[in-house]
Amino acid sequence: MPDPAAIAEAADLLLHAKRPLILVRGGAVATRQAPTALAEHLGAPVLSTNAGKGILPLSHRLPVGCSIAQVSAHPSAGAPAMRPPHPRG
């Protein structure tokens, strides 16, 4: 079970973020109402992975597209980003 203090801290960070972005993956497909409600409440754009496509319909105002690169964490969070498994170049 998630730590309630960690959930409260995450909610506070989201509410005070200057430019929040929500990344949805395939695991959110079964809970599509929750990510949609969160995105609408925050006015945050939603980026989907390939597996998360369709959680917000393309007709909705907040989807910004699909990312095929998987990352473990954003570099600004202090963790190194992973490179795509098959870099083109």
N, C-alpha and C positions, 0 to 999 in steps of 0.2 A: 504494500500500500504506500502511495507517495506521502512524503512528509508534508503535513499541512502548512508548516512554516515556509517550506520551499515553494509550495503552490502560491501562497500569499505573496511571496517575494517576486515570483515570476509574473503574477497578475499586476503587481505594482510597476514592475519594469515595463510591461506592455502598455499599461495605461499612460505612462509618462514618456514613452518613446517618441522621439521627434519624427522618425520616418520608419514605422514598423513594416515588416514584410513577413508574410506567413508562407512557410514552405510546407506543402502537404504531400505526403507520400501515400503509397498504396494502403497502408494500415488505416488510413482515415476514411476509406471508402464506406465502411459500415457505419460511420458516424458523421456522414456528410452534413447533417444539420448543425452540429457543433462548430466545425470550422467555418461554415458559412455565417453563422450568427456572430462568431468572434470577429471575423473579417468585417462584417457590416458594422458592428459596434465600434471597432477601432478605425474604420475607414481605411483598412490596410489592404494593399494589393496582395494577391495570392499567386505564388509560383508553384506549379505542380511538378512532381517527377513524372516520368512516363507512366508509372503504376498509379499515380494519383490523378491522372487526367479525368476530367468530367465531374470531379467532386463539386466544383462550381461550374455551372453551364457557361459556355462561351458567350451567351447572351447577357450574362450578369456583368455588371460594370467593373468588378474587381479582379478577375483573372488577368494575369499578364503573360501567360504562356507556360511552356513546359521546358524543364531543364533535363538534359540527359546525363549531365555530370553529377555524380554522387560525391558529397563531401561529408566528412565526419563532423566538422564544426567550422564556423566562419573564422577566418584568421584574426578578426578583431576580438574574438572571445579568448584568445590566447592559445588556441590549439591549431596545429598546422592543418591546412586543407589538403585533402587527398587529390591526386591527379586522376583524370578519367582513366579507366583501365586500358584503353587503346587510343593513345594520343594520335592525332592526325598531324601530319606535318611533313 
